[in-house]
Amino acid sequence: MAATATLTRTAPDISCDHCANAITGALTALEGVSAVAVDVDGKRVDVEYDAASMSPEQIDAALEEEGYPPLR
């Protein structure tokens, strides 16, 4: 049984729906990520993922690679 975990990150560079779509696309492409919700106004990203196959560091790296470095 998969160990589902939730990670919330603040990414100050989120400014519009295009940003939200880019982040959602990048993170849902990662194996182990099951859901992504981006709050543009709150500059927040919530990620539901399988903790057995994905780490918070991998999610942070994907956000950075997409151009939205998270605050930790």
GIRAFEN-V352927 format. One record per residue. N is the residue number from 1. RES is the residue in one letter. PHI is phi in whole degrees, -180 to 180 (999 if undefined). BURIAL is b if it has 9 or more other ideal C-beta (glycine too) atoms within 8 Angstrom, else e. D_CENTER is the distance of its C-alpha to the mean C-alpha in Angstrom with 1 decimal. Layout:
N:RES:PHI:BURIAL:D_CENTER / N:RES:PHI:BURIAL:D_CENTER
This chain:
1:M:999:e:22.4 / 2:A:-72:e:18.7 / 3:A:-94:e:17.3 / 4:T:-78:b:14.4 / 5:A:-130:e:12.3 / 6:T:-124:e:9.9 / 7:L:-125:b:7.7 / 8:T:-119:e:7.7 / 9:R:-130:b:7.2 / 10:T:-99:b:9.5 / 11:A:-127:b:9.4 / 12:P:-59:e:13.1 / 13:D:-83:b:13.3 / 14:I:-71:b:11.8 / 15:S:-134:e:15.1 / 16:C:-159:e:15.5 / 17:D:-65:e:14.6 / 18:H:-60:e:14.6 / 19:C:-59:b:11.7 / 20:A:-60:b:9.8 / 21:N:-66:e:11.1 / 22:A:-64:b:10.3 / 23:I:-65:b:6.5 / 24:T:-59:b:7.0 / 25:G:-63:e:9.5 / 26:A:-66:b:8.0 / 27:L:-78:b:5.4 / 28:T:-71:e:8.2 / 29:A:-75:e:10.6 / 30:L:-78:b:9.8 / 31:E:-67:e:12.5 / 32:G:109:b:11.8 / 33:V:-89:b:8.6 / 34:S:-106:e:10.6 / 35:A:-157:e:8.8 / 36:V:-136:b:6.2 / 37:A:-130:e:7.8 / 38:V:-114:b:7.9 / 39:D:-103:b:11.0 / 40:V:-62:b:12.7 / 41:D:-64:e:15.6 / 42:G:-86:e:13.9 / 43:K:54:b:11.4 / 44:R:-123:b:8.9 / 45:V:-125:b:5.3 / 46:D:-110:b:6.1 / 47:V:-127:b:5.0 / 48:E:-104:b:8.4 / 49:Y:-149:b:9.5 / 50:D:-87:b:12.9 / 51:A:-66:b:13.7 / 52:A:-78:e:16.7 / 53:S:-122:e:15.0 / 54:M:-144:b:11.7 / 55:S:-119:e:11.3 / 56:P:-57:e:9.1 / 57:E:-64:e:10.6 / 58:Q:-68:b:9.6 / 59:I:-67:b:5.8 / 60:D:-59:b:7.2 / 61:A:-63:e:9.5 / 62:A:-66:b:7.6 / 63:L:-63:b:6.3 / 64:E:-62:b:9.9 / 65:E:-61:e:11.4 / 66:E:-79:b:10.2 / 67:G:102:e:11.9 / 68:Y:-128:b:9.6 / 69:P:-61:e:10.3 / 70:P:-83:b:9.0 / 71:L:-82:e:11.9 / 72:R:-115:e:12.6
